[in-house]
Amino acid sequence: MRIRKKINYYSLLLALAVIAQLIYLNSLSNQFTYDDEFAIVSNYFIKSWKHLPLLFTRKYFEYSGELSYRPVVTLLSYFLDYALWQLNPFDFISPIHFYIPLTLFSFLLVHAVIQQTCCFFYCSSYIFLSPLLSETVDVISYREDLLRATFYNSVLPVPQR
């Protein structure tokens, strides 16, 4: 019985990840949109590794043209993506790659709180299949929202029963 429950649990986890991936699969063929134009395409700051040390100084705002300070997003993702792929939006790390772990972490969190298989699967799928997240998943420069949510969910303490 216990093995069957584990298989059922992992099957639901896998099903949720696959469904979340399939729903936003069409976003992988997107071009740069909206804020991507400013944050990536016309942002000369991310196009040279010589700007990297400026990321941690006050000159960052002066040279980057950014209005907000997001060093992890800029450092880890835009610099790296541009160095690897130049301006090919298909190869950029799509927000969908951050969306899947967020879906799974949230599934685990809801399961830890509710602990009823049917209920937590429906709650998790309702949240992540909702069209409210579509802009965040479809636009590359909105990945900081998914990164923030993913890392926040992954460090939440699991409630003890």
C-alpha positions, 0 to 999 in steps of 0.5 A: 500500500505504501509503495502504491501511494509513493507511485501515485504521489510521484505520478501526480508530480510528474503529471503536473510538470508535464502539463505545465510544460505543455501549456506553455510550450508554444512560448518557446518560439516567441520573439523578444517582446515588450520589456525584452527589447529594453532589458535584453535587445538594446541593453549594451550592458549585458553584451560585454563581460567588461561591464560585469564588475560595474554590476556591484557598484553605484555606476551600475544604474548610470551605465546600464540604464536600468531603473531597478537593481536585479543583479542575480537576474542580470548577472546569472541570466542575461549576461550568460544567455547573451554570451552563449546565444547572442540575440537568439530568443529561442536559445535564451533560457525561457521562463518556462524553465523556471516555471516547472521547478516553481510548479513542483515546489508549490505542489510540494508545499501544498502537499505538506500543508493539506496532505490529501492527494486529490485536494493538493493536486487540484489546488496546485494545478488550479494555481499553475494552469491559470492564465494569470501567469501567462505573461510572466512565463511568455516574456523572457525579461519577466523571469525575475518574478519566477526566479523569486517565487521559485527560490522563495518556495524552495526555502519555505519551512515545511509545517510539522504535523 
